[in-house]
């Protein structure tokens, strides 16, 4: 069901609310769900910005929160980005720091009464320590914590997306479409703020080397400069703000559908 104008304009970001408003949302309005976007500050090639993973997560997470009638926690902007440290400007934290910070944030949200937490992640390496934190807190508190990589929500449907369907891009591989600094991420950054990227500096590079280092059989941790010389691959040249918004909307729809299904299923005892 599409959000109404009032729903779209309703204040939901905890960082923009007072404690009175958060208390009313939880205790009066019965809001029991909070969405927590997580990103990174890492290079995305000559054309795309350091905050891409953070900005994409924020755009998708707000859409998810509005669809779920949830509040939106302020974004965790730093992540595991050590593979990008050969490019100046990248900021990376250790898995231990990341895990402790994530645990403290989630513990705070649980303390205030949220029963369901939805993590929308924009940086793939973040997923693995977050999954362990989520499992530990689920076992300790019973709170339902889901983790979704926003870009992965499009994997089943990406060839049907506007800007892809009916074009030569239908012949692309998924890894080329969602490439680091590629068409999907660049459009997502543009959805956050128009004019933020430098498409005049955009370059193209194949995904074949990345597929050798990361595939269903082999995972070989590699620096991004061992994958691609300029820090990005794929083809971002057709990226637009409009496509980024449309694709983030579809990703949010996919995440919400699967999150709700997970919530429903976990409450049903398995049968023989």
N, C-alpha and C positions, 0 to 999 in steps of 0.2 A: 504494500500500500504506500503510495507516494506521500511524502511529508507535506502537511499544510503550511501555509505562509507563517502562521503563528508558531508552528513547530520549528520551522527553519530559522525564525528570528529569536527563539527562546534562548536565554542565556544558559549554557550548559558547561562551559569551561571553568573548572574549579579555580583556576588562576585569576579569573575575572569576576569571581563571586565573593561575597562576604561569608563569614561563618554562619550567620543567621540564615542566609539563602541556602547554604549546603544542608544545614540542619532541617530546614523546612522541606527541602527536596527529599531527604531520606525519611524523616519522621511523619511529615504531613502528606507528601505526595507518593510515598511508598517506593521511591527509586532505590533499587537494590543492586544496580549494575553500574560499574564504572569502566570506561575504556581508557587504556593507557598506551599512547603511542611511544615507540622507541626507535631511535635512529642512529646516526653516526655523523662524524665530521671527517670526511675523507674525500680525496680528489676524485673527480669523475671525468677526467680527460681535459683537453684544452678548452672545451666549450661549455662544460656543465659545472655546477657550483659544488662547493664542499658540503653544503647542507642538504644535498639532494635526498639522501636516505631519510633524513629527519623531516624534510618538507613533504615528501611523498607520504610518509607515515601519518603526518598531521592531517593532510587533506583526506586520506582514506578513513582515518580514525574518527574524524568529526562526522563524516557521513554514516559510519557504523553506529556511532553514539546516538545520532538523531533517529535512525531507524529502530534502534533498540529502546528508545526512551531513556537513555542512560546519561550520566554525567561524564565529562571528559577530563581526565587528569592532565596536568601540564606535561609536556613531552620530555622524555629523557634523551638529551641530544647527543651524548657521547656513547660510543660503542667499541667493539673489537675491530680495529682497523690497522693492525700491525702490518698487514701485507701491503699497505699503501704508504708506509713511512719513507720510502725513497722519493716521494713527491712532496715538496715543501708545502706546509700548511696543514697536513693531516694531523689529527689529534686522536690518539688511541689510548684505551685503558686496558689493563690486564683482565683476564677472565675472573680472577679473584675479586678485584675491585668492582667490576661490573656486577658480579653475582651478589656481593654484599650490598651494593647500592640498590639493586633491583629488589632484593629481599626486604630491605628497610622501607622502600616505597610501598611495596605491596602490603607489608605488615601494618603500615600506617593506615592504608585504605581499609583493610580488614578491621582494624581497631575502631574505625568510625561507623561500621555497620554494613559495609557493602558485602553482599553474599555471592556476587558473581563479578569476576574481573576478566575483561577482554583485552589482551595485549595485541596491539597491531604493530608489527615489526617491519622496519624498512631496510635492515642490514642483515644479510644471511648469517654471518658468524654469531650474531647475538642470540640466535635461536637456541643454540645448544646449551649454554649455561642457563638461559632463562627456563628451558624445559626442566632442568634439575631443580631450580628454585621453585617452580610451580608445583612440581611433584611433592617436594618437601612440605610446602605450605598447605597443599591439599590434604596431605596425611596428618598434619598437625591441627588444622582448623576446620576441615570439611568444606571450605570455600571452593567454588568451582572457578578454575582459572584456565582459560583457553588462550592459545598463542597462534596467531595467524601471520604469516609473511604476506603482506598485501599483494605483492606482485604474483605470488604463487596462486592466488585466488583466481587468476585469469587463465591459468594453464589449460583448463578444459575447454575454454570458450574463446580463446584469443583470435582464432581465425574467423570468427563471426563478428568481431568488433568493427565499428565504423572506422574507416581509414585503413582497414586490413582486407575485409571481405570485398571481393570483386576487383582486387588490385594484384599486382605482381608480388606483393608482400605475402600473399597466401602461400607462396612457394618457400618462404623462409622457414628455417628451423625455429623452434621455441627459444633455444639458447641465443639466437641472433636477435630476436624481438626483445627479449628481456635482458639483453647484455648490459654489462656495467657501463653506464654512460650512453647507452643505446637509445633506441626510439622510445621505449616505454618509460625509462627513468627520466629522460630529458623532457618528455611531455608532462610527466608528473611534477617535475620541478617548475615547469612553466604554469601548471595549474595552480600552484601555490602563489606565484607572483609573475605576472607578465613582464617580459623584458629582462628577466633575471639571468638568462643564459646567452651565450655568444655563438649562435648558429653559424656565424661567419668563420668561426674557428673549428667547426665540426670536421672530424675525420672519420673514415670508415676502416674497419678491420674485422677480419673473419673470426668466428667463434671456435675454429677447429682446435687450436692449442688449448683453450679452456676445456674443451670436451675430453681431451686426452688426460688432463690433470684431475678432472672431476666428472665421474660417470658412475653408473650403478655398481660397477665392479671395483673401481679404483678411486681413492681420494688421496691425492698427493698435495699437501699444503704448499702453495707456491705464492711468491710475491706477484703482484699485479704486473710489474715490469718484466716478469718472466713469461707473462701471458701476452701482453701487448705493449709496444714501446712507448706509446703516448698516454697510457693509463685508461683507455676506454676501448671498447670494441662494439660491434654492431654498426648500425647506420642511423644516426639521429637526425638526419637532415630534414625529414618531413615532420618533425615534432611541432606541435602547436598547443597553446593553452586549452583550446576547445577539446582536442583529443584527450589531453590529460584529465580534464574534468569528466568527460564521458567514460573513460577507462577506469578512473577512480570510483565512479558511481557503480559501474558493473562489478568491480572488485568488492565494493562494500556490499552489494546485493548478494554476491556469492558467499562472502564471509558470514553475513547475517543468517542466510539460509542454513549453512552448515553448522554454525554455532548453536542456533536454536535446535537443530536436530541432535547435536551432541548433548545439550542440556536435557532434552526430552528422553533420550536413550539412557543416559546415566542414571535417571531416576526409575527406570524400569528394570526390575530384577531379571537376570538372564534365565531362560527356560531351557530345560533339557531337550 
